[in-house]
Amino acid sequence: AKVVAHALQEAGMEVIYTGLHQSVEAIVQTAIQEDVDVIGLSIMTGGHIPICRKLMRLLKEKGADDKVVVVGGVIPRKDFPALQELGVEGIFPGGTPLEETVRFIQERCGKGPGG
């Protein structure tokens, strides 16, 4: 997660890194307080579907479901459709080049290179 955060900062984005082992509630609260465009989760435990389901539900309840949600980590390809159905827009399993993640976020936020 720190490597991705650093790559995003190097690309000129403001990154609010909340640290490891944050609750979904804390992530949503921080996202709303900081008025973020993107919420990125790094999930290495295999709990990506229930975590993302809870995140998306809380964002909707708080009226903040306009946020782009991306997830990375240990995510089997067979789980991509379920995550997309929940509303996760970007899925980056381990080994995804950092440039791909950066480019995706730039494009989704309308802030491509030089933008």
A tleap script that builds the chain and sets N, CA, C and O, in Angstrom:
source leaprc.protein.ff14SB
mol = sequence {
  NALA LYS VAL VAL ALA HIE ALA LEU GLN GLU
  ALA GLY MET GLU VAL ILE TYR THR GLY LEU
  HIE GLN SER VAL GLU ALA ILE VAL GLN THR
  ALA ILE GLN GLU ASP VAL ASP VAL ILE GLY
  LEU SER ILE MET THR GLY GLY HIE ILE PRO
  ILE CYS ARG LYS LEU MET ARG LEU LEU LYS
  GLU LYS GLY ALA ASP ASP LYS VAL VAL VAL
  VAL GLY GLY VAL ILE PRO ARG LYS ASP PHE
  PRO ALA LEU GLN GLU LEU GLY VAL GLU GLY
  ILE PHE PRO GLY GLY THR PRO LEU GLU GLU
  THR VAL ARG PHE ILE GLN GLU ARG CYS GLY
  LYS GLY PRO GLY CGLY
}
set mol.1.N position { 0.821 -1.196 0.000 }
set mol.1.CA position { 0.000 0.000 0.000 }
set mol.1.C position { 0.865 1.261 0.000 }
set mol.1.O position { 0.561 2.231 -0.694 }
set mol.2.N position { 1.939 1.237 0.780 }
set mol.2.CA position { 2.804 2.421 0.832 }
set mol.2.C position { 3.478 2.670 -0.511 }
set mol.2.O position { 3.671 3.822 -0.900 }
set mol.3.N position { 3.836 1.612 -1.218 }
set mol.3.CA position { 4.477 1.759 -2.526 }
set mol.3.C position { 3.504 2.399 -3.514 }
set mol.3.O position { 3.892 3.274 -4.287 }
set mol.4.N position { 2.262 1.973 -3.493 }
set mol.4.CA position { 1.250 2.552 -4.377 }
set mol.4.C position { 1.006 4.010 -3.993 }
set mol.4.O position { 0.930 4.874 -4.865 }
set mol.5.N position { 0.883 4.287 -2.702 }
set mol.5.CA position { 0.679 5.666 -2.241 }
set mol.5.C position { 1.817 6.562 -2.718 }
set mol.5.O position { 1.579 7.685 -3.164 }
set mol.6.N position { 3.037 6.076 -2.628 }
set mol.6.CA position { 4.193 6.861 -3.067 }
set mol.6.C position { 4.136 7.099 -4.580 }
set mol.6.O position { 4.423 8.205 -5.040 }
set mol.7.N position { 3.775 6.087 -5.345 }
set mol.7.CA position { 3.672 6.241 -6.802 }
set mol.7.C position { 2.615 7.278 -7.167 }
set mol.7.O position { 2.811 8.063 -8.095 }
set mol.8.N position { 1.510 7.288 -6.453 }
set mol.8.CA position { 0.455 8.270 -6.712 }
set mol.8.C position { 0.931 9.678 -6.359 }
set mol.8.O position { 0.640 10.632 -7.081 }
set mol.9.N position { 1.658 9.810 -5.255 }
set mol.9.CA position { 2.219 11.112 -4.878 }
set mol.9.C position { 3.212 11.587 -5.928 }
set mol.9.O position { 3.216 12.762 -6.294 }
set mol.10.N position { 4.047 10.686 -6.410 }
set mol.10.CA position { 5.026 11.033 -7.443 }
set mol.10.C position { 4.335 11.506 -8.718 }
set mol.10.O position { 4.896 12.295 -9.478 }
set mol.11.N position { 3.115 11.022 -8.952 }
set mol.11.CA position { 2.341 11.424 -10.128 }
set mol.11.C position { 1.586 12.729 -9.882 }
set mol.11.O position { 0.828 13.180 -10.741 }
set mol.12.N position { 1.791 13.338 -8.707 }
set mol.12.CA position { 1.198 14.635 -8.421 }
set mol.12.C position { -0.129 14.598 -7.696 }
set mol.12.O position { -0.807 15.620 -7.600 }
set mol.13.N position { -0.510 13.452 -7.190 }
set mol.13.CA position { -1.780 13.346 -6.475 }
set mol.13.C position { -1.570 13.520 -4.980 }
set mol.13.O position { -0.535 13.145 -4.430 }
set mol.14.N position { -2.575 14.096 -4.338 }
set mol.14.CA position { -2.561 14.161 -2.877 }
set mol.14.C position { -3.052 12.818 -2.360 }
set mol.14.O position { -4.099 12.329 -2.786 }
set mol.15.N position { -2.310 12.229 -1.457 }
set mol.15.CA position { -2.656 10.914 -0.922 }
set mol.15.C position { -2.817 11.018 0.586 }
set mol.15.O position { -1.964 11.571 1.279 }
set mol.16.N position { -3.916 10.481 1.080 }
set mol.16.CA position { -4.143 10.403 2.519 }
set mol.16.C position { -4.030 8.926 2.875 }
set mol.16.O position { -4.942 8.141 2.617 }
set mol.17.N position { -2.915 8.565 3.461 }
set mol.17.CA position { -2.646 7.167 3.805 }
set mol.17.C position { -3.078 6.945 5.248 }
set mol.17.O position { -2.502 7.525 6.169 }
set mol.18.N position { -4.087 6.109 5.442 }
set mol.18.CA position { -4.634 5.918 6.790 }
set mol.18.C position { -3.918 4.832 7.575 }
set mol.18.O position { -4.169 4.667 8.769 }
set mol.19.N position { -3.037 4.093 6.928 }
set mol.19.CA position { -2.304 3.047 7.632 }
set mol.19.C position { -2.981 1.696 7.524 }
set mol.19.O position { -4.033 1.544 6.904 }
set mol.20.N position { -2.349 0.735 8.142 }
set mol.20.CA position { -2.831 -0.642 8.078 }
set mol.20.C position { -3.956 -0.902 9.071 }
set mol.20.O position { -4.088 -0.216 10.085 }
set mol.21.N position { -4.751 -1.898 8.756 }
set mol.21.CA position { -5.763 -2.442 9.667 }
set mol.21.C position { -6.804 -1.406 10.108 }
set mol.21.O position { -7.198 -1.379 11.274 }
set mol.22.N position { -7.241 -0.571 9.193 }
set mol.22.CA position { -8.290 0.399 9.498 }
set mol.22.C position { -9.658 -0.250 9.315 }
set mol.22.O position { -9.833 -1.108 8.449 }
set mol.23.N position { -10.608 0.152 10.117 }
set mol.23.CA position { -11.968 -0.354 9.946 }
set mol.23.C position { -12.598 0.319 8.730 }
set mol.23.O position { -12.201 1.411 8.324 }
set mol.24.N position { -13.579 -0.356 8.169 }
set mol.24.CA position { -14.297 0.220 7.030 }
set mol.24.C position { -14.943 1.536 7.450 }
set mol.24.O position { -14.955 2.496 6.680 }
set mol.25.N position { -15.474 1.581 8.656 }
set mol.25.CA position { -16.105 2.813 9.147 }
set mol.25.C position { -15.102 3.963 9.186 }
set mol.25.O position { -15.430 5.083 8.792 }
set mol.26.N position { -13.896 3.700 9.651 }
set mol.26.CA position { -12.866 4.744 9.722 }
set mol.26.C position { -12.462 5.208 8.328 }
set mol.26.O position { -12.222 6.397 8.113 }
set mol.27.N position { -12.386 4.285 7.392 }
set mol.27.CA position { -12.027 4.640 6.013 }
set mol.27.C position { -13.095 5.545 5.409 }
set mol.27.O position { -12.775 6.558 4.788 }
set mol.28.N position { -14.354 5.183 5.589 }
set mol.28.CA position { -15.451 5.996 5.048 }
set mol.28.C position { -15.459 7.375 5.699 }
set mol.28.O position { -15.620 8.384 5.012 }
set mol.29.N position { -15.287 7.426 7.011 }
set mol.29.CA position { -15.274 8.708 7.717 }
set mol.29.C position { -14.149 9.606 7.196 }
set mol.29.O position { -14.367 10.791 6.943 }
set mol.30.N position { -12.962 9.051 7.037 }
set mol.30.CA position { -11.833 9.832 6.527 }
set mol.30.C position { -12.102 10.294 5.104 }
set mol.30.O position { -11.824 11.444 4.763 }
set mol.31.N position { -12.638 9.418 4.274 }
set mol.31.CA position { -12.926 9.770 2.881 }
set mol.31.C position { -13.901 10.936 2.795 }
set mol.31.O position { -13.744 11.821 1.954 }
set mol.32.N position { -14.896 10.937 3.654 }
set mol.32.CA position { -15.884 12.020 3.657 }
set mol.32.C position { -15.268 13.300 4.209 }
set mol.32.O position { -15.437 14.369 3.622 }
set mol.33.N position { -14.561 13.203 5.323 }
set mol.33.CA position { -13.937 14.390 5.931 }
set mol.33.C position { -12.952 15.060 4.985 }
set mol.33.O position { -12.896 16.287 4.908 }
set mol.34.N position { -12.181 14.260 4.268 }
set mol.34.CA position { -11.139 14.790 3.388 }
set mol.34.C position { -11.647 15.058 1.975 }
set mol.34.O position { -10.904 15.566 1.135 }
set mol.35.N position { -12.913 14.720 1.708 }
set mol.35.CA position { -13.535 14.924 0.399 }
set mol.35.C position { -12.683 14.332 -0.726 }
set mol.35.O position { -12.353 15.013 -1.697 }
set mol.36.N position { -12.338 13.066 -0.577 }
set mol.36.CA position { -11.483 12.401 -1.557 }
set mol.36.C position { -12.251 12.065 -2.833 }
set mol.36.O position { -13.477 11.964 -2.834 }
set mol.37.N position { -11.505 11.897 -3.904 }
set mol.37.CA position { -12.079 11.447 -5.172 }
set mol.37.C position { -12.060 9.926 -5.277 }
set mol.37.O position { -12.946 9.321 -5.881 }
set mol.38.N position { -11.031 9.316 -4.677 }
set mol.38.CA position { -10.797 7.879 -4.816 }
set mol.38.C position { -10.526 7.266 -3.447 }
set mol.38.O position { -9.835 7.852 -2.613 }
set mol.39.N position { -11.078 6.087 -3.233 }
set mol.39.CA position { -10.746 5.286 -2.058 }
set mol.39.C position { -10.037 4.043 -2.575 }
set mol.39.O position { -10.584 3.295 -3.386 }
set mol.40.N position { -8.823 3.832 -2.102 }
set mol.40.CA position { -8.061 2.659 -2.498 }
set mol.40.C position { -7.826 1.750 -1.309 }
set mol.40.O position { -7.378 2.192 -0.251 }
set mol.41.N position { -8.132 0.486 -1.493 }
set mol.41.CA position { -7.931 -0.504 -0.442 }
set mol.41.C position { -6.879 -1.508 -0.883 }
set mol.41.O position { -6.861 -1.935 -2.037 }
set mol.42.N position { -6.015 -1.878 0.029 }
set mol.42.CA position { -5.071 -2.963 -0.195 }
set mol.42.C position { -5.475 -4.091 0.736 }
set mol.42.O position { -5.386 -3.965 1.957 }
set mol.43.N position { -5.920 -5.192 0.151 }
set mol.43.CA position { -6.449 -6.291 0.954 }
set mol.43.C position { -5.652 -7.554 0.646 }
set mol.43.O position { -5.685 -8.077 -0.468 }
set mol.44.N position { -4.944 -8.022 1.650 }
set mol.44.CA position { -4.084 -9.188 1.476 }
set mol.44.C position { -4.643 -10.424 2.180 }
set mol.44.O position { -4.018 -11.484 2.157 }
set mol.45.N position { -5.807 -10.296 2.802 }
set mol.45.CA position { -6.334 -11.359 3.656 }
set mol.45.C position { -7.340 -12.271 2.974 }
set mol.45.O position { -7.738 -13.284 3.549 }
set mol.46.N position { -7.756 -11.932 1.764 }
set mol.46.CA position { -8.779 -12.727 1.104 }
set mol.46.C position { -10.187 -12.299 1.458 }
set mol.46.O position { -11.148 -12.925 1.013 }
set mol.47.N position { -10.332 -11.249 2.248 }
set mol.47.CA position { -11.657 -10.783 2.644 }
set mol.47.C position { -12.178 -9.653 1.780 }
set mol.47.O position { -13.007 -8.863 2.232 }
set mol.48.N position { -11.709 -9.561 0.548 }
set mol.48.CA position { -12.027 -8.411 -0.300 }
set mol.48.C position { -13.516 -8.257 -0.605 }
set mol.48.O position { -14.011 -7.131 -0.646 }
set mol.49.N position { -14.236 -9.342 -0.816 }
set mol.49.CA position { -15.657 -9.204 -1.159 }
set mol.49.C position { -16.467 -8.685 0.031 }
set mol.49.O position { -17.186 -7.701 -0.138 }
set mol.50.N position { -16.395 -9.283 1.223 }
set mol.50.CA position { -17.180 -8.721 2.334 }
set mol.50.C position { -16.732 -7.317 2.732 }
set mol.50.O position { -17.563 -6.491 3.111 }
set mol.51.N position { -15.446 -7.038 2.652 }
set mol.51.CA position { -14.962 -5.694 2.992 }
set mol.51.C position { -15.508 -4.677 1.999 }
set mol.51.O position { -15.994 -3.619 2.399 }
set mol.52.N position { -15.434 -4.988 0.714 }
set mol.52.CA position { -15.929 -4.051 -0.298 }
set mol.52.C position { -17.444 -3.915 -0.232 }
set mol.52.O position { -17.978 -2.827 -0.450 }
set mol.53.N position { -18.143 -5.009 0.068 }
set mol.53.CA position { -19.603 -4.940 0.212 }
set mol.53.C position { -19.966 -3.959 1.328 }
set mol.53.O position { -20.852 -3.121 1.159 }
set mol.54.N position { -19.285 -4.064 2.459 }
set mol.54.CA position { -19.552 -3.173 3.593 }
set mol.54.C position { -19.177 -1.731 3.249 }
set mol.54.O position { -19.918 -0.802 3.570 }
set mol.55.N position { -18.033 -1.547 2.601 }
set mol.55.CA position { -17.594 -0.204 2.215 }
set mol.55.C position { -18.624 0.463 1.306 }
set mol.55.O position { -19.013 1.608 1.538 }
set mol.56.N position { -19.056 -0.245 0.286 }
set mol.56.CA position { -20.002 0.337 -0.667 }
set mol.56.C position { -21.341 0.651 0.012 }
set mol.56.O position { -21.966 1.668 -0.289 }
set mol.57.N position { -21.779 -0.222 0.926 }
set mol.57.CA position { -23.033 0.026 1.647 }
set mol.57.C position { -22.921 1.285 2.504 }
set mol.57.O position { -23.826 2.120 2.507 }
set mol.58.N position { -21.806 1.421 3.234 }
set mol.58.CA position { -21.624 2.599 4.088 }
set mol.58.C position { -21.508 3.877 3.265 }
set mol.58.O position { -22.053 4.912 3.645 }
set mol.59.N position { -20.805 3.808 2.147 }
set mol.59.CA position { -20.700 4.995 1.289 }
set mol.59.C position { -22.082 5.430 0.815 }
set mol.59.O position { -22.391 6.621 0.797 }
set mol.60.N position { -22.905 4.468 0.434 }
set mol.60.CA position { -24.261 4.796 -0.025 }
set mol.60.C position { -25.084 5.398 1.113 }
set mol.60.O position { -25.779 6.396 0.925 }
set mol.61.N position { -24.998 4.782 2.296 }
set mol.61.CA position { -25.747 5.286 3.454 }
set mol.61.C position { -25.363 6.720 3.797 }
set mol.61.O position { -26.207 7.505 4.229 }
set mol.62.N position { -24.092 7.063 3.605 }
set mol.62.CA position { -23.588 8.396 3.957 }
set mol.62.C position { -23.697 9.381 2.799 }
set mol.62.O position { -23.261 10.526 2.914 }
set mol.63.N position { -24.280 8.939 1.678 }
set mol.63.CA position { -24.413 9.826 0.521 }
set mol.63.C position { -23.088 10.126 -0.151 }
set mol.63.O position { -22.921 11.176 -0.772 }
set mol.64.N position { -22.150 9.205 -0.028 }
set mol.64.CA position { -20.807 9.418 -0.580 }
set mol.64.C position { -20.461 8.358 -1.619 }
set mol.64.O position { -19.292 8.023 -1.811 }
set mol.65.N position { -21.478 7.837 -2.282 }
set mol.65.CA position { -21.218 6.767 -3.243 }
set mol.65.C position { -20.767 7.286 -4.605 }
set mol.65.O position { -20.794 6.560 -5.599 }
set mol.66.N position { -20.347 8.564 -4.638 }
set mol.66.CA position { -19.757 9.120 -5.858 }
set mol.66.C position { -18.247 8.899 -5.897 }
set mol.66.O position { -17.594 9.256 -6.878 }
set mol.67.N position { -17.696 8.321 -4.854 }
set mol.67.CA position { -16.253 8.072 -4.783 }
set mol.67.C position { -15.876 6.907 -5.700 }
set mol.67.O position { -16.609 5.923 -5.798 }
set mol.68.N position { -14.745 7.025 -6.359 }
set mol.68.CA position { -14.202 5.912 -7.132 }
set mol.68.C position { -13.530 4.965 -6.139 }
set mol.68.O position { -12.693 5.389 -5.342 }
set mol.69.N position { -13.892 3.696 -6.185 }
set mol.69.CA position { -13.302 2.711 -5.281 }
set mol.69.C position { -12.427 1.761 -6.090 }
set mol.69.O position { -12.857 1.183 -7.088 }
set mol.70.N position { -11.183 1.617 -5.627 }
set mol.70.CA position { -10.246 0.680 -6.241 }
set mol.70.C position { -9.708 -0.235 -5.149 }
set mol.70.O position { -9.611 0.144 -3.981 }
set mol.71.N position { -9.364 -1.438 -5.560 }
set mol.71.CA position { -8.844 -2.408 -4.598 }
set mol.71.C position { -7.679 -3.160 -5.225 }
set mol.71.O position { -7.680 -3.482 -6.413 }
set mol.72.N position { -6.695 -3.426 -4.390 }
set mol.72.CA position { -5.542 -4.197 -4.835 }
set mol.72.C position { -5.176 -5.221 -3.785 }
set mol.72.O position { -5.683 -5.191 -2.663 }
set mol.73.N position { -4.294 -6.122 -4.157 }
set mol.73.CA position { -3.835 -7.132 -3.212 }
set mol.73.C position { -4.007 -8.528 -3.762 }
set mol.73.O position { -3.888 -8.761 -4.965 }
set mol.74.N position { -4.289 -9.452 -2.863 }
set mol.74.CA position { -4.464 -10.852 -3.241 }
set mol.74.C position { -5.919 -11.041 -3.657 }
set mol.74.O position { -6.789 -11.321 -2.833 }
set mol.75.N position { -6.159 -10.882 -4.961 }
set mol.75.CA position { -7.527 -10.938 -5.470 }
set mol.75.C position { -7.565 -11.877 -6.680 }
set mol.75.O position { -7.028 -11.546 -7.737 }
set mol.76.N position { -8.190 -13.033 -6.531 }
set mol.76.CA position { -8.287 -13.958 -7.666 }
set mol.76.C position { -9.182 -13.383 -8.767 }
set mol.76.O position { -10.182 -12.721 -8.489 }
set mol.77.N position { -8.811 -13.644 -9.997 }
set mol.77.CA position { -9.587 -13.143 -11.144 }
set mol.77.C position { -11.049 -13.584 -11.075 }
set mol.77.O position { -11.936 -12.869 -11.542 }
set mol.78.N position { -11.298 -14.744 -10.502 }
set mol.78.CA position { -12.683 -15.232 -10.419 }
set mol.78.C position { -13.557 -14.314 -9.566 }
set mol.78.O position { -14.783 -14.365 -9.667 }
set mol.79.N position { -12.945 -13.477 -8.730 }
set mol.79.CA position { -13.712 -12.566 -7.874 }
set mol.79.C position { -13.943 -11.196 -8.514 }
set mol.79.O position { -14.691 -10.385 -7.969 }
set mol.80.N position { -13.321 -10.929 -9.646 }
set mol.80.CA position { -13.474 -9.621 -10.296 }
set mol.80.C position { -14.941 -9.281 -10.565 }
set mol.80.O position { -15.370 -8.179 -10.222 }
set mol.81.N position { -15.741 -10.199 -11.174 }
set mol.81.CA position { -17.138 -9.846 -11.458 }
set mol.81.C position { -17.931 -9.467 -10.207 }
set mol.81.O position { -18.728 -8.530 -10.243 }
set mol.82.N position { -17.723 -10.180 -9.110 }
set mol.82.CA position { -18.451 -9.871 -7.869 }
set mol.82.C position { -18.067 -8.492 -7.357 }
set mol.82.O position { -18.928 -7.741 -6.901 }
set mol.83.N position { -16.786 -8.150 -7.426 }
set mol.83.CA position { -16.335 -6.827 -6.979 }
set mol.83.C position { -16.898 -5.733 -7.879 }
set mol.83.O position { -17.327 -4.686 -7.395 }
set mol.84.N position { -16.895 -5.976 -9.183 }
set mol.84.CA position { -17.440 -4.991 -10.117 }
set mol.84.C position { -18.935 -4.800 -9.893 }
set mol.84.O position { -19.442 -3.682 -9.983 }
set mol.85.N position { -19.633 -5.880 -9.604 }
set mol.85.CA position { -21.068 -5.795 -9.332 }
set mol.85.C position { -21.349 -4.945 -8.092 }
set mol.85.O position { -22.371 -4.263 -8.020 }
set mol.86.N position { -20.443 -4.989 -7.125 }
set mol.86.CA position { -20.583 -4.169 -5.918 }
set mol.86.C position { -20.337 -2.686 -6.201 }
set mol.86.O position { -20.758 -1.823 -5.430 }
set mol.87.N position { -19.650 -2.396 -7.318 }
set mol.87.CA position { -19.345 -1.007 -7.650 }
set mol.87.C position { -17.872 -0.661 -7.590 }
set mol.87.O position { -17.500 0.499 -7.763 }
set mol.88.N position { -17.024 -1.656 -7.345 }
set mol.88.CA position { -15.583 -1.416 -7.358 }
set mol.88.C position { -15.180 -1.168 -8.808 }
set mol.88.O position { -15.454 -1.990 -9.682 }
set mol.89.N position { -14.528 -0.032 -9.060 }
set mol.89.CA position { -14.215 0.342 -10.438 }
set mol.89.C position { -12.851 -0.128 -10.900 }
set mol.89.O position { -12.662 -0.400 -12.085 }
set mol.90.N position { -11.903 -0.230 -9.995 }
set mol.90.CA position { -10.560 -0.651 -10.375 }
set mol.90.C position { -10.104 -1.810 -9.518 }
set mol.90.O position { -10.207 -1.761 -8.292 }
set mol.91.N position { -9.597 -2.858 -10.160 }
set mol.91.CA position { -9.122 -4.035 -9.441 }
set mol.91.C position { -7.695 -4.300 -9.898 }
set mol.91.O position { -7.434 -4.500 -11.084 }
set mol.92.N position { -6.777 -4.299 -8.938 }
set mol.92.CA position { -5.356 -4.415 -9.245 }
set mol.92.C position { -4.721 -5.515 -8.398 }
set mol.92.O position { -4.242 -5.256 -7.294 }
set mol.93.N position { -4.721 -6.751 -8.921 }
set mol.93.CA position { -4.115 -7.840 -8.156 }
set mol.93.C position { -2.609 -7.660 -8.045 }
set mol.93.O position { -2.008 -6.885 -8.789 }
set mol.94.N position { -2.011 -8.378 -7.115 }
set mol.94.CA position { -0.568 -8.320 -6.932 }
set mol.94.C position { 0.151 -8.491 -8.260 }
set mol.94.O position { -0.247 -9.310 -9.088 }
set mol.95.N position { 1.205 -7.720 -8.460 }
set mol.95.CA position { 1.969 -7.786 -9.695 }
set mol.95.C position { 1.538 -6.791 -10.746 }
set mol.95.O position { 2.203 -6.658 -11.774 }
set mol.96.N position { 0.430 -6.078 -10.514 }
set mol.96.CA position { -0.003 -5.056 -11.463 }
set mol.96.C position { 1.033 -3.943 -11.486 }
set mol.96.O position { 1.425 -3.453 -10.427 }
set mol.97.N position { 1.490 -3.529 -12.670 }
set mol.97.CA position { 2.457 -2.423 -12.727 }
set mol.97.C position { 1.884 -1.156 -12.091 }
set mol.97.O position { 0.721 -0.818 -12.312 }
set mol.98.N position { 2.694 -0.464 -11.311 }
set mol.98.CA position { 2.248 0.770 -10.652 }
set mol.98.C position { 1.720 1.773 -11.663 }
set mol.98.O position { 0.753 2.482 -11.386 }
set mol.99.N position { 2.343 1.838 -12.830 }
set mol.99.CA position { 1.925 2.799 -13.856 }
set mol.99.C position { 0.478 2.559 -14.275 }
set mol.99.O position { -0.248 3.508 -14.573 }
set mol.100.N position { 0.061 1.303 -14.298 }
set mol.100.CA position { -1.313 0.976 -14.676 }
set mol.100.C position { -2.299 1.518 -13.638 }
set mol.100.O position { -3.342 2.068 -13.990 }
set mol.101.N position { -1.965 1.360 -12.384 }
set mol.101.CA position { -2.814 1.868 -11.309 }
set mol.101.C position { -2.888 3.389 -11.359 }
set mol.101.O position { -3.974 3.960 -11.261 }
set mol.102.N position { -1.749 4.043 -11.509 }
set mol.102.CA position { -1.699 5.509 -11.577 }
set mol.102.C position { -2.526 6.004 -12.759 }
set mol.102.O position { -3.332 6.923 -12.611 }
set mol.103.N position { -2.334 5.404 -13.925 }
set mol.103.CA position { -3.049 5.835 -15.133 }
set mol.103.C position { -4.559 5.669 -14.959 }
set mol.103.O position { -5.331 6.544 -15.352 }
set mol.104.N position { -4.977 4.557 -14.374 }
set mol.104.CA position { -6.401 4.316 -14.164 }
set mol.104.C position { -7.011 5.418 -13.302 }
set mol.104.O position { -8.069 5.957 -13.627 }
set mol.105.N position { -6.344 5.745 -12.212 }
set mol.105.CA position { -6.875 6.765 -11.302 }
set mol.105.C position { -6.870 8.133 -11.974 }
set mol.105.O position { -7.825 8.895 -11.819 }
set mol.106.N position { -5.835 8.452 -12.701 }
set mol.106.CA position { -5.795 9.728 -13.422 }
set mol.106.C position { -6.961 9.827 -14.399 }
set mol.106.O position { -7.627 10.859 -14.479 }
set mol.107.N position { -7.201 8.760 -15.133 }
set mol.107.CA position { -8.283 8.766 -16.122 }
set mol.107.C position { -9.652 8.852 -15.461 }
set mol.107.O position { -10.518 9.586 -15.937 }
set mol.108.N position { -9.861 8.123 -14.381 }
set mol.108.CA position { -11.163 8.130 -13.707 }
set mol.108.C position { -11.468 9.473 -13.062 }
set mol.108.O position { -12.631 9.849 -12.919 }
set mol.109.N position { -10.429 10.189 -12.676 }
set mol.109.CA position { -10.624 11.485 -12.014 }
set mol.109.C position { -10.490 12.648 -12.986 }
set mol.109.O position { -10.539 13.808 -12.578 }
set mol.110.N position { -10.320 12.345 -14.272 }
set mol.110.CA position { -10.189 13.408 -15.261 }
set mol.110.C position { -8.920 14.210 -15.101 }
set mol.110.O position { -8.864 15.387 -15.459 }
set mol.111.N position { -7.898 13.567 -14.559 }
set mol.111.CA position { -6.640 14.269 -14.307 }
set mol.111.C position { -5.503 13.486 -14.938 }
set mol.111.O position { -4.562 13.074 -14.260 }
set mol.112.N position { -5.602 13.288 -16.238 }
set mol.112.CA position { -4.559 12.554 -16.945 }
set mol.112.C position { -3.250 13.290 -16.878 }
set mol.112.O position { -3.179 14.401 -16.353 }
set mol.113.N position { -2.209 12.677 -17.408 }
set mol.113.CA position { -0.898 13.323 -17.388 }
set mol.113.C position { -0.980 14.740 -17.928 }
set mol.113.O position { -1.501 14.975 -19.019 }
set mol.114.N position { -0.464 15.671 -17.158 }
set mol.114.CA position { -0.491 17.078 -17.553 }
set mol.114.C position { -1.803 17.764 -17.250 }
set mol.114.O position { -1.947 18.961 -17.502 }
set mol.115.N position { -2.791 17.009 -16.698 }
set mol.115.CA position { -4.111 17.572 -16.443 }
set mol.115.C position { -4.305 18.010 -15.026 }
set mol.115.O position { -5.376 18.504 -14.674 }
savepdb mol mol.pdb
quit
